[in-house]
Amino acid sequence: MAEASIPELGVDTEGTPCPSVLQLEELLRAGRVSCSHVDEVWPNLFIGDATTANNRFELWKLGITHVLNAAHGGLYCQGGPDFYGSSVSYLGVPAHDLPDFTISTYFSSAADFIHRALNTPGAKVLVHCVVGVSRSATLVLAYLMLHHRLSLRQAVITVRERRWIFPNRGFLHQLRQLDQQLRGTSQI
């Protein structure tokens, strides 16, 4: 049933309205319903969970050079330069996976960190939180919107093809606001 409603969202154009939160949730539910510990969702850009982020050997095998921790300071996501050493650049975002948390405050700084990293030859970036589904996915979607000019719908489809993600409703609302701002619209 969810797949039947996806085509009516249509191809994004200048005049195409931003999908509602409910339409985004339908799009997110379509397809794969499980994810692995880490997935490459854009060239050299990975979304993962705390298990991956806390495994230095796994990071080394993946060639990770930059880590963006979207749950910095949380119980399972301590991270930091002391943990990773000098071979990995680190940015911690102290986000909480709550609908009323203002994650949009970190959209620009997180997107810029990812962008600078991916413009470094040989760099690979891991964006993670505890499970790698909501906070980390939200920051990756914002990056794709800000630096690759994808609409929110296009960003969701791009990431969703490679990893199951499901940002909470508050985060989806903030991503919709970003989409509307970038597209110069003022839809509700």
TORDREN-516896 format. One record per residue (C-alpha): x, y, z; residue in one letter. Coordinates in Angstrom, 1 decimal. Layout:
! residues N
{xx:X | yy:Y | zz:Z | res:a}
...
***
This chain:
! residues 188
{xx:0.0 | yy:0.0 | zz:0.0 | res:m}
{xx:2.8 | yy:2.4 | zz:0.8 | res:a}
{xx:4.4 | yy:1.9 | zz:-2.6 | res:e}
{xx:1.1 | yy:2.9 | zz:-4.4 | res:a}
{xx:1.3 | yy:6.3 | zz:-2.9 | res:s}
{xx:4.9 | yy:7.0 | zz:-3.8 | res:i}
{xx:4.3 | yy:7.8 | zz:-7.5 | res:p}
{xx:1.8 | yy:10.6 | zz:-6.6 | res:e}
{xx:4.7 | yy:12.5 | zz:-5.0 | res:l}
{xx:6.0 | yy:12.8 | zz:-8.6 | res:g}
{xx:9.3 | yy:14.0 | zz:-9.8 | res:v}
{xx:10.7 | yy:17.1 | zz:-8.0 | res:d}
{xx:10.6 | yy:20.3 | zz:-9.9 | res:t}
{xx:10.7 | yy:23.9 | zz:-8.9 | res:e}
{xx:6.9 | yy:24.0 | zz:-8.4 | res:g}
{xx:6.5 | yy:20.5 | zz:-6.8 | res:t}
{xx:5.4 | yy:20.9 | zz:-3.2 | res:p}
{xx:7.5 | yy:19.4 | zz:-0.4 | res:c}
{xx:6.0 | yy:16.1 | zz:0.8 | res:p}
{xx:4.2 | yy:16.2 | zz:4.1 | res:s}
{xx:5.6 | yy:14.4 | zz:7.1 | res:v}
{xx:3.1 | yy:11.5 | zz:6.5 | res:l}
{xx:4.1 | yy:11.2 | zz:2.9 | res:q}
{xx:7.8 | yy:11.1 | zz:3.9 | res:l}
{xx:7.0 | yy:8.4 | zz:6.5 | res:e}
{xx:5.3 | yy:6.4 | zz:3.7 | res:e}
{xx:8.3 | yy:6.8 | zz:1.5 | res:l}
{xx:10.6 | yy:5.8 | zz:4.4 | res:l}
{xx:8.5 | yy:2.6 | zz:5.1 | res:r}
{xx:8.8 | yy:1.5 | zz:1.5 | res:a}
{xx:11.4 | yy:-1.2 | zz:0.6 | res:g}
{xx:13.9 | yy:-2.8 | zz:2.9 | res:r}
{xx:13.0 | yy:-2.9 | zz:6.6 | res:v}
{xx:16.3 | yy:-3.8 | zz:8.2 | res:s}
{xx:19.8 | yy:-2.4 | zz:8.1 | res:c}
{xx:23.3 | yy:-3.5 | zz:8.8 | res:s}
{xx:25.7 | yy:-1.9 | zz:11.3 | res:h}
{xx:27.0 | yy:0.3 | zz:8.5 | res:v}
{xx:26.1 | yy:1.2 | zz:4.9 | res:d}
{xx:27.6 | yy:3.4 | zz:2.3 | res:e}
{xx:24.8 | yy:5.8 | zz:1.3 | res:v}
{xx:26.7 | yy:8.2 | zz:-0.9 | res:w}
{xx:30.3 | yy:7.8 | zz:-2.3 | res:p}
{xx:32.6 | yy:7.5 | zz:0.7 | res:n}
{xx:29.8 | yy:8.5 | zz:3.1 | res:l}
{xx:28.6 | yy:5.9 | zz:5.5 | res:f}
{xx:25.7 | yy:5.8 | zz:8.1 | res:i}
{xx:26.3 | yy:3.4 | zz:11.0 | res:g}
{xx:25.5 | yy:2.6 | zz:14.5 | res:d}
{xx:27.4 | yy:2.9 | zz:17.8 | res:a}
{xx:28.7 | yy:-0.7 | zz:17.5 | res:t}
{xx:30.6 | yy:0.2 | zz:14.3 | res:t}
{xx:31.7 | yy:3.6 | zz:15.7 | res:a}
{xx:33.2 | yy:1.9 | zz:18.8 | res:n}
{xx:35.1 | yy:-0.7 | zz:16.8 | res:n}
{xx:38.4 | yy:0.9 | zz:15.7 | res:r}
{xx:39.4 | yy:-2.2 | zz:13.8 | res:f}
{xx:36.2 | yy:-2.1 | zz:11.7 | res:e}
{xx:36.7 | yy:1.6 | zz:11.1 | res:l}
{xx:40.2 | yy:0.9 | zz:9.9 | res:w}
{xx:39.0 | yy:-1.9 | zz:7.6 | res:k}
{xx:36.4 | yy:0.5 | zz:6.1 | res:l}
{xx:39.1 | yy:3.2 | zz:5.7 | res:g}
{xx:37.1 | yy:5.7 | zz:7.8 | res:i}
{xx:39.1 | yy:9.0 | zz:8.2 | res:t}
{xx:36.3 | yy:11.2 | zz:9.6 | res:h}
{xx:33.6 | yy:10.5 | zz:12.2 | res:v}
{xx:30.5 | yy:12.6 | zz:12.8 | res:l}
{xx:28.9 | yy:11.4 | zz:16.0 | res:n}
{xx:25.2 | yy:12.6 | zz:16.0 | res:a}
{xx:24.8 | yy:11.4 | zz:19.6 | res:a}
{xx:27.9 | yy:12.8 | zz:21.2 | res:h}
{xx:28.0 | yy:12.6 | zz:25.0 | res:g}
{xx:25.3 | yy:9.9 | zz:25.0 | res:g}
{xx:25.7 | yy:6.7 | zz:27.0 | res:l}
{xx:26.8 | yy:4.6 | zz:24.0 | res:y}
{xx:28.4 | yy:7.3 | zz:21.9 | res:c}
{xx:31.3 | yy:8.9 | zz:23.8 | res:q}
{xx:33.7 | yy:9.2 | zz:20.8 | res:g}
{xx:36.2 | yy:12.0 | zz:20.6 | res:g}
{xx:39.9 | yy:12.5 | zz:19.6 | res:p}
{xx:41.0 | yy:10.6 | zz:22.7 | res:d}
{xx:39.2 | yy:7.5 | zz:21.4 | res:f}
{xx:40.0 | yy:7.7 | zz:17.7 | res:y}
{xx:43.5 | yy:9.2 | zz:17.9 | res:g}
{xx:45.1 | yy:11.5 | zz:15.4 | res:s}
{xx:44.3 | yy:9.4 | zz:12.3 | res:s}
{xx:40.5 | yy:10.2 | zz:12.5 | res:v}
{xx:39.0 | yy:13.7 | zz:12.4 | res:s}
{xx:36.0 | yy:13.9 | zz:14.8 | res:y}
{xx:32.9 | yy:16.1 | zz:15.2 | res:l}
{xx:30.5 | yy:15.5 | zz:18.0 | res:g}
{xx:26.9 | yy:16.7 | zz:17.8 | res:v}
{xx:25.1 | yy:16.3 | zz:21.2 | res:p}
{xx:21.7 | yy:15.5 | zz:19.6 | res:a}
{xx:18.8 | yy:13.7 | zz:21.4 | res:h}
{xx:16.5 | yy:11.5 | zz:19.4 | res:d}
{xx:13.4 | yy:13.4 | zz:20.5 | res:l}
{xx:10.8 | yy:15.1 | zz:18.3 | res:p}
{xx:11.2 | yy:18.3 | zz:20.1 | res:d}
{xx:15.0 | yy:18.5 | zz:19.9 | res:f}
{xx:16.2 | yy:21.2 | zz:17.5 | res:t}
{xx:18.7 | yy:19.2 | zz:15.4 | res:i}
{xx:18.5 | yy:21.9 | zz:12.6 | res:s}
{xx:20.9 | yy:24.0 | zz:14.7 | res:t}
{xx:23.5 | yy:21.5 | zz:13.6 | res:y}
{xx:22.6 | yy:21.1 | zz:9.9 | res:f}
{xx:25.2 | yy:23.6 | zz:8.6 | res:s}
{xx:28.1 | yy:22.6 | zz:10.8 | res:s}
{xx:27.5 | yy:18.9 | zz:10.2 | res:a}
{xx:27.0 | yy:19.3 | zz:6.4 | res:a}
{xx:30.2 | yy:21.5 | zz:6.2 | res:d}
{xx:32.2 | yy:18.9 | zz:8.2 | res:f}
{xx:31.0 | yy:16.1 | zz:5.8 | res:i}
{xx:31.6 | yy:18.3 | zz:2.7 | res:h}
{xx:35.2 | yy:19.3 | zz:3.7 | res:r}
{xx:36.0 | yy:15.7 | zz:4.5 | res:a}
{xx:34.7 | yy:14.3 | zz:1.2 | res:l}
{xx:36.7 | yy:16.9 | zz:-0.7 | res:n}
{xx:39.8 | yy:15.5 | zz:0.9 | res:t}
{xx:41.5 | yy:12.9 | zz:-1.3 | res:p}
{xx:41.0 | yy:9.4 | zz:0.1 | res:g}
{xx:38.7 | yy:10.4 | zz:2.9 | res:a}
{xx:35.7 | yy:8.3 | zz:4.1 | res:k}
{xx:33.1 | yy:9.6 | zz:6.5 | res:v}
{xx:31.1 | yy:7.7 | zz:9.1 | res:l}
{xx:28.0 | yy:9.5 | zz:10.4 | res:v}
{xx:26.6 | yy:7.6 | zz:13.4 | res:h}
{xx:24.3 | yy:7.7 | zz:16.4 | res:c}
{xx:23.2 | yy:4.8 | zz:18.5 | res:v}
{xx:21.2 | yy:2.8 | zz:15.9 | res:v}
{xx:22.0 | yy:4.8 | zz:12.8 | res:g}
{xx:18.4 | yy:5.4 | zz:11.8 | res:v}
{xx:17.2 | yy:8.8 | zz:13.0 | res:s}
{xx:19.8 | yy:11.4 | zz:14.1 | res:r}
{xx:22.6 | yy:10.3 | zz:11.8 | res:s}
{xx:20.2 | yy:9.9 | zz:8.9 | res:a}
{xx:18.8 | yy:13.4 | zz:9.5 | res:t}
{xx:22.3 | yy:15.0 | zz:9.3 | res:l}
{xx:23.2 | yy:13.1 | zz:6.1 | res:v}
{xx:19.9 | yy:14.1 | zz:4.5 | res:l}
{xx:20.6 | yy:17.8 | zz:5.4 | res:a}
{xx:24.1 | yy:17.4 | zz:3.9 | res:y}
{xx:22.7 | yy:16.1 | zz:0.6 | res:l}
{xx:20.2 | yy:19.0 | zz:0.5 | res:m}
{xx:22.7 | yy:21.7 | zz:1.4 | res:l}
{xx:25.7 | yy:20.6 | zz:-0.6 | res:h}
{xx:24.2 | yy:18.6 | zz:-3.5 | res:h}
{xx:21.0 | yy:20.5 | zz:-3.9 | res:r}
{xx:18.8 | yy:17.4 | zz:-3.6 | res:l}
{xx:15.3 | yy:18.0 | zz:-2.6 | res:s}
{xx:14.2 | yy:16.3 | zz:0.7 | res:l}
{xx:12.3 | yy:13.7 | zz:-1.3 | res:r}
{xx:15.3 | yy:13.0 | zz:-3.6 | res:q}
{xx:17.7 | yy:12.8 | zz:-0.6 | res:a}
{xx:15.4 | yy:10.4 | zz:1.2 | res:v}
{xx:15.1 | yy:8.2 | zz:-1.9 | res:i}
{xx:18.9 | yy:8.3 | zz:-2.4 | res:t}
{xx:19.7 | yy:7.2 | zz:1.2 | res:v}
{xx:16.8 | yy:4.8 | zz:1.5 | res:r}
{xx:18.0 | yy:2.8 | zz:-1.5 | res:e}
{xx:21.1 | yy:1.9 | zz:0.5 | res:r}
{xx:20.0 | yy:1.9 | zz:4.1 | res:r}
{xx:16.8 | yy:1.7 | zz:6.1 | res:w}
{xx:16.4 | yy:5.1 | zz:7.9 | res:i}
{xx:13.5 | yy:6.6 | zz:9.8 | res:f}
{xx:14.1 | yy:10.1 | zz:11.3 | res:p}
{xx:11.6 | yy:11.0 | zz:14.0 | res:n}
{xx:8.7 | yy:13.3 | zz:13.1 | res:r}
{xx:10.2 | yy:16.4 | zz:14.7 | res:g}
{xx:13.4 | yy:15.8 | zz:12.6 | res:f}
{xx:11.3 | yy:15.3 | zz:9.4 | res:l}
{xx:9.5 | yy:18.6 | zz:10.2 | res:h}
{xx:12.8 | yy:20.4 | zz:10.5 | res:q}
{xx:14.1 | yy:18.8 | zz:7.2 | res:l}
{xx:10.9 | yy:20.0 | zz:5.5 | res:r}
{xx:11.6 | yy:23.5 | zz:6.7 | res:q}
{xx:15.1 | yy:23.3 | zz:5.3 | res:l}
{xx:13.7 | yy:21.9 | zz:2.0 | res:d}
{xx:11.2 | yy:24.8 | zz:1.8 | res:q}
{xx:13.9 | yy:27.3 | zz:2.7 | res:q}
{xx:16.3 | yy:26.0 | zz:0.0 | res:l}
{xx:13.5 | yy:25.9 | zz:-2.6 | res:r}
{xx:12.3 | yy:29.4 | zz:-1.6 | res:g}
{xx:8.8 | yy:28.3 | zz:-0.7 | res:t}
{xx:6.7 | yy:28.9 | zz:2.3 | res:s}
{xx:4.5 | yy:25.8 | zz:2.5 | res:q}
{xx:3.2 | yy:24.6 | zz:5.8 | res:i}
***
